[in-house]
């Protein structure tokens, strides 16, 4: 849901590794920010220093990498979506001479990703069982009291702001974190930096966080509040964080593997105290950390292979011609901003 119904123009980038897609996304984002426009940067989970997309909500413009493994094809060709084919600027004849190397690296990369996700799958199984175990040990009355406290505060804050009564209360689902070659990475600070009201739910999984989050979502639906919903990177069905952009309020789950240091303005609720006893947290953490460490090691190997693929493509790109093409596209994007 990076792209929404409000998106007026979507640029979908096509082309192999090393063709300059991430660089163009970064350049576009910097130019838009230079004009004072807020942008959303979408980072790549396989290389968190690389960008897979940029969104400028106020202009209704988005640029995303539409190549595998996150293939995106036009849904509304011409009316909204436009393909930018960076692959048109490589030397096909010379590139074919690297065919065997490209096939071998692609195969090896797929193998390494399979190993990484086998460990991540095992880690997710352990995590879910840890959560279920803690749910059985957590008193319902306590988390309901915490949920009421947060809901009352958010409700009061919503009442203080003059929102459009016709607000649709749209829910938007995203990821704020990922398991990357650099380990678990999140960008929570940038999402919640302007929060006037921020709750931090601390404690091991299953200590009431999910129940609190779900009750707040029901409340948001009833009050027609817009919510950005951030899912867990390890167990994607699980919701970790909520951001209410209209009222500047947020709820963060600080749980392994994505723990968030308490900000000065955060109200910390330690849900670990709601459990009847501590269970086997130490043992589970040791196993979980070991599995994640193995997964990250294989993701690092996969990134190294991907870097090798980029080296196969980069020498055969006509970057001079591509840069002229990018300049024309960027000028078009900036014309939307200047013509507002």
N, C-alpha and C positions, 0 to 999 in steps of 0.2 A: 504493500500500500504506500510505496514511496510516491507514486503518481496517484492523484485523486481526480474526482469528477471536475474539480475546478481548474485542472491543468489545461492551459490553452495551447501549448506547443511542447511536444516531447521529441527530443533528439535521441535517436537510438544509434549508438556507435557500434560498427561492425569492423572486424579485422583481427588478425592473429596477435599473439604476444609480442611485445616490443614495437608495436606500430604507433605508439604515442597516444593511446586513448586516455589513460590516466593523466598524462601530462596536460592534455587539452581540457579535461574536466577541472583540473586544478587551476589552470590559467583562467578559465571561464569564471570559476568561483571567486578568484582574486579580483578580477575586473568588476564583478558585480558588487563585491564588498567595498571596492574602491569608490563606488558610486553611493555608498551608504546604505545598500540594500542588505537585509538579513538573508543568509543562505543556510541551507542544510547540506552538510557534507556526508556522503554515504561511503564509509570505508569498506575495503575488501577484507573479508575474514581470513583469506589465505595469505594476505600481506597487508597488515593494518596501516602501513605507511603509504599504501596505494589507495587511490579513490576509484570507486565503481559508479559514483553518481554525484550530482549536485542539483539541488532544487532551490528555486527562488520563488517562494510562495506568493509574494506580493505581485509578481509579474505573471504567475501561472506558467512558468517555464521550468523544464527539467531536462537534464542530460544524463543518460545512463548507459553503461556498458551493456550491450545486449548480446554478448558472445558467451559461449559455454564456459563454466557450468551453469551460469544464470542466463540462459537464452531468453531473449525478449524479441518478439516480432510485433509489427504494427497491428494495432487493433482498429484504429481509425485512420488508415493511410491518407495522407494529404490533409485531411480535416484537422487532425491533431498531431499525428505521428509522422516523423521524417527520418529516414535512414541516412546516416553519414558513413560511407564505406571507405575506411582508411586502407582497406586491403587493395584498393584500386591503385595505390601508390607504391606497391612492391614490384620488383623485377621477377616475374613468374619464371622465366627461363633459368635464371641463376638460382632462384629459390628451390627449384626442382632438383638441383644438384645436391641439396642438403636433405633430400627426402628420407634417406635411411636414418640419419641422425635425428630428424624430427619425429619419425615413427618410433624410434627406440626411446627417445626422451619422453614422448607422450605416453607410451606404454609403461615406462618406469614410474612416471608421475602418478598414473592411475593406480598402480600397485601400492605406492607409498600412501596415497590417500585412503585406499582400502584398509591398510593396516592402521592408520590413524583413527579412522572411524570405527574400526572394530574395538579399539581401546575406549573411544568416546562412548560407544554403545554400552560397553561393560560399565563404564563410569556412571552413565545415566541410569542403568539398572540399580546399581548400588545406591545412587542418590534418591531414586524413587522409593526404594525400600526403607532407607533412612527416614525419609519424610513420612511414610505410612506409619512407621514405628513411633515416631514422635507425635503424630496425630492421636494415637491411642493413649499417649501419656499427657496430653494437653487438655486442661479443663475448658469446656465450652463457655462457661459463664465469664471467664477472664478475657478471652479474646473478643467476646461480644461487647464487653465493657469498653475495650480499647477501640473497637470498630465504631461504637456509638460516639466516643469522644472525638474521633477524627471526623466522622460524618457531620457531627454538630458544628465543628469548627469550619469545615468546608462549606456547609450550608449557610452559616453566618457570613462567611466571606463572599459567597455567591450573592447573598442578599444585599451586601454593601455596594456591589458593582451594578451599574445600570447596563444590563445585557439586553440584546435584542430579544424581545419576547417571542419572536418567530424563529429563534435559534433551533436548529435541527438536532443539536446535541450529538454531532457526528463522532463516532469512535474510529480511531485510526491506529492500526497495529504495526509496530516496528520492532527493531532490535537495537538496544543500546550497548550491547556487549557481544563478544565472540571469544571462542577458544582459537587462538592464533598461533603462528610459529613463534611468536614472542611470549606465549603463555596467555592466560586470561586477560583480556583488555576491555575496558569500558570507557565511555565518554559521558558519564553521568554528570560530571561537573559542568560541562557546557550546556547540557539540557536543563539543569535545575539552577543555573547560576543566578537567574532573576527571580527565584521563588521568594514570595513574601511569607508563605506558610509552607513549611517542609517537615514532614514526619519521616523518621528513620526507624524501620522495623528491624531490630537486631535479634540474632538467635539462630540456631540450626534450623534447617528446613522442616516443615511440618509443625512448627510451634504456633500456628495460628495465622501466619502471613497470608496464605492463599485464601483463607476464609475471610479475613479482613478485606483483602483486595476485592474479592468477589462481591462482598456486601457493599463496598463503595461503588463498584460498577453498577449495581442495581440502583443505588441512590442517584448516581449520575444520570442513568436512563430516565428515572422518574422526574428529575429536575431539568432534564434536557441540557445537561452540561457537556460541552465538547471535551473529549478525553483522548490523549495520546497514550496508548497501551504498549508497554515494552515487555516482550516475552523473554524467557530464559534461553540462553544460547545452548545450554546442555540438554534441557528438557523443554523443547519449544512449545509444548502444550501448556506450560506453566507461565503465569503472568507474574513478573517481578516488580514492576514499577508503574506508577500512574502519574501523568502530568496533565493538569487542568489549565490550558493556556489562557483561557478567558479571564481567570481569576488569580493566576500566578501561584497556584498551590500544587504541591507534589507529595507523593508517597514513594519512598525508596525501600526496597528490601535489601538489607545488607547481610547476605548469606554466602558461604563458600559456593562456588569458586570466585564470586564477584562481591567482594566486601568493599564498603564505602566508608571512608573516614567521616566521623561526625562533623558537619559544618557548624559554624558559630550560631547560625539561625535555625538549626535543626532541633526538633523536639524528639528525643530518643526514647523509644519504647523497647525495653529489653524483654522480649517475649520468652527468653529462656527460663525466666522465673515462673512462667505459667505451667511448666511441666512438673509432674509429681516427683520424678527423679531424672537424673541425667542420662540414663541408658548407657549405650556404648559409643559415645561420641568420638572418643580418642581412637578407638580401633577403626571405626568407619572412616574417619578423616585420613588415617594412615593409608588405608586401602585406596580411597578415592584420590588422594594426592599422588599415589604411585601410578594409578591408571592414567591420570591427566598428564603426568610427567612423560609417560611413554607416548601418549597421543601427540603431545606437543613436539616431542623429538621426531616423530614421523612427519608431522606437518612441516617441521623445519627442513627435513630432507626433501619433501615435496616442493617446497619453495625454492630450494637450491636447484632442483630439476627444472622448475619453471623459469628460473633465471637463465638456465642454459638454453631453454627454448627461445627466450627473448634474444639471446646472443645469435641464434640461428637466423632470426628474421631481420634484426636491426641493420646489418650491413647492406641489405638488399632493398632498403626503403629509400625512396626519393623524398627525403625530408624537406628539401627546398620547395618542391611542388606542393607537398602536403602542408607546409607552413603557410603558403599563400592561400590554400583552400581553407585552412583553419581561421586565418585572418578574416576571410569573407564571411564565414559563418559567425565568428565572434562579433563582427561589426553588425550583423543582422540581429544578434541577440541583444547587443547594447542599444540598438535603435529602439527596441521595445521599451527599454528602461528610460531612454531620453524622451520618448514620445508619450510618456504617461500623462 
